[in-house]
Amino acid sequence: MIEWWQIGLLFITGLVAGFVDTLAGGGGLLTLPVLLAVCPDAKFALGTNKLQASFGSTSATVHFARAGALKVRDCVRACALAFAGSLAGSLLVQQIDSHRLKEIVPFLLLGVALFVWLRPQLGERDIHPRMPRVRFDFTCALGIGFYDGLIGPGTGTFLALAFMLGLGFNLAKATANAKALNCASNLASLIVFLYVKKIWFVAGFSMGAGQWLGARLASRMVLTRGTKFIRPVFLTMVLLVTLKVIWNAWLRPAV
């Protein structure tokens, strides 16, 4: 059973997380602790988190596509590969201990934060791509999709940076495309959790409704305010995700 006040809490958390996650990633910093507090066990919290996150990423992707910021035809292959990569990663993580891999993630995220901070012009406008689209899809989209299914934290950040560096997209355009690929990887991971029956649907749909609305509001702001608005939020969320991953992988006392 779930109390009425918990439904309200889940909706509001999803609303804020959907807004933040669409702008810069890292919405799981808000949603997962709340789900861990209300769900019967941690595995259900993880599965439910993927369900609600799928609402936000789908909402943002639809809005970006309708607004013309995302060319669906150009990212179909990338989304398919991100889906396949995430599905493989989600299946593999059921068989292995990924704790050691998670210890590496903070260093990668710190590297991203420093790189973006030291290059203030990065993402202000489109630049010449550094690799062909086909190579990008089969390396970055597939690889980061696999990472999302296997480990997860910082996926949106890595995708946005990949689009800026690999294909030369500005930050707003990179954010829109990253959300489409993240939508695909979320759905693949969700399929795995549905298969193992580790989802609490009432909590997931309650939070997902907030995610849908929050992501829609944020996607509008991405299009109207652009890079100067996204950049500080992006850096802040990268640092917060980094600190959270450091705590989980290195500092949290063993239970």
Long-range contacts (C-beta under 8 A, 24 or more apart in sequence): 2-38, 2-202, 2-203, 2-206, 6-38, 6-203, 6-206, 7-202, 7-206, 9-34, 9-38, 10-34, 10-35, 10-38, 10-52, 10-203, 10-206, 10-207, 10-210, 11-206, 11-207, 11-209, 11-210, 12-210, 13-207, 13-210, 14-52, 14-55, 14-56, 14-206, 14-207, 14-208, 14-209, 14-210, 14-211, 14-214, 15-210, 15-211, 15-213, 15-214, 16-210, 16-214, 17-56, 17-207, 17-210, 17-211, 17-214, 18-55, 18-56, 18-59, 18-60, 18-210, 18-211, 18-212, 18-213, 18-214, 18-215, 18-216, 18-217, 18-218, 19-214, 19-215, 19-217, 19-218, 20-214, 20-218, 20-233, 20-237, 21-53, 21-56, 21-57, 21-156, 21-211, 21-214, 21-215, 21-218, 22-56, 22-60, 22-175, 22-179, 22-214, 22-215, 22-218, 22-219, 22-222, 23-175, 23-218, 23-221, 23-222, 23-230, 23-233, 23-234, 23-237, 24-156, 24-157, 24-160, 24-175, 24-230, 24-233, 24-234, 24-236, 24-237, 24-238, 25-154, 25-155, 25-156, 25-157, 25-160, 25-178, 25-182, 25-234, 25-237, 25-238, 25-241, 26-154, 26-156, 26-157, 26-237, 26-238, 26-240, 26-241, 27-53, 27-56, 27-211, 28-53, 28-152, 28-153, 29-237, 29-240, 29-241, 29-244, 31-207, 34-207, 35-203, 35-207, 38-203, 39-200, 39-203, 40-200, 43-198, 44-198, 44-199, 44-200, 46-193, 46-198, 47-190, 47-193, 47-194, 47-196, 47-198, 47-199, 47-200, 48-199, 48-200, 48-201, 48-203, 48-204, 48-207, 50-186, 50-189, 50-190, 50-193, 50-199, 51-190, 51-193, 51-199, 51-201, 51-204, 51-205, 51-208, 52-203, 52-204, 52-205, 52-207, 52-208, 52-211, 53-186, 53-211, 54-183, 54-186, 54-187, 54-190, 54-208, 55-207, 55-208, 55-209, 55-211, 55-212, 55-215, 56-208, 56-211, 56-212, 56-214, 56-215, 57-179, 57-182, 57-183, 57-186, 57-215, 58-183, 58-212, 59-211, 59-212, 59-213, 59-215, 59-216, 59-219, 60-176, 60-179, 60-183, 60-215, 60-216, 60-218, 60-219, 61-179, 61-180, 61-183, 63-215, 63-216, 63-219, 63-220, 64-176, 64-179, 64-180, 64-219, 64-222, 64-223, 65-180, 67-219, 67-223, 69-172, 69-173, 69-176, 69-222, 69-223, 70-176, 70-177, 70-179, 70-180, 72-180, 74-133, 75-177, 75-180, 75-181, 77-134, 77-137, 77-141, 78-136, 78-137, 78-141, 78-177, 78-180, 78-181, 79-141, 79-180, 79-181, 79-183, 79-184, 80-184, 81-137, 81-138, 81-141, 81-142, 81-145, 82-141, 82-142, 82-144, 82-145, 82-148, 82-181, 82-182, 82-184, 82-185, 82-188, 83-145, 83-184, 83-185, 83-187, 83-188, 84-142, 84-145, 84-188, 85-141, 85-142, 85-143, 85-144, 85-145, 85-146, 85-147, 85-148, 85-149, 85-185, 85-188, 86-145, 86-146, 86-148, 86-149, 86-184, 86-185, 86-186, 86-188, 86-189, 87-149, 87-188, 87-189, 87-191, 87-192, 88-146, 88-149, 89-145, 89-146, 89-147, 89-148, 89-149, 89-150, 89-151, 89-189, 90-149, 90-150, 90-188, 90-189, 90-191, 90-192, 90-193, 91-149, 91-192, 92-149, 92-150, 93-149, 93-150, 93-151, 94-192, 94-196, 98-150, 98-151, 99-249, 101-150, 101-151, 102-151, 102-153, 102-245, 102-248, 102-249, 103-249, 103-250, 105-151, 105-153, 105-154, 105-245, 105-249, 106-242, 106-245, 106-246, 106-249, 106-250, 108-154, 108-158, 109-153, 109-154, 109-157, 109-238, 109-241, 109-242, 109-245, 110-242, 112-154, 112-157, 112-158, 112-161, 112-238, 113-235, 113-238, 113-239, 113-242, 115-161, 116-161, 116-231, 116-234, 116-235, 116-238, 117-235, 122-164, 122-171, 123-164, 123-169, 123-170, 123-171, 123-172, 123-174, 123-227, 123-230, 123-231, 124-170, 124-171, 124-227, 125-170, 126-168, 126-169, 126-170, 126-173, 127-168, 128-168, 129-166, 129-167, 129-168, 130-165, 130-166, 130-167, 130-168, 131-166, 131-167, 133-167, 136-162, 136-166, 136-167, 140-166, 141-181, 144-181, 144-185, 145-181, 145-184, 145-185, 145-188, 148-182, 148-185, 148-186, 148-189, 149-185, 149-188, 149-189, 149-192, 153-241, 153-244, 153-245, 154-238, 154-241, 154-242, 154-245, 155-182, 155-185, 156-182, 157-234, 157-237, 157-238, 157-241, 160-234, 170-226, 170-227, 171-226, 171-227, 171-230, 171-231, 171-234, 172-222, 172-223, 172-226, 172-227, 172-230, 175-222, 175-230, 176-219, 176-222, 179-219
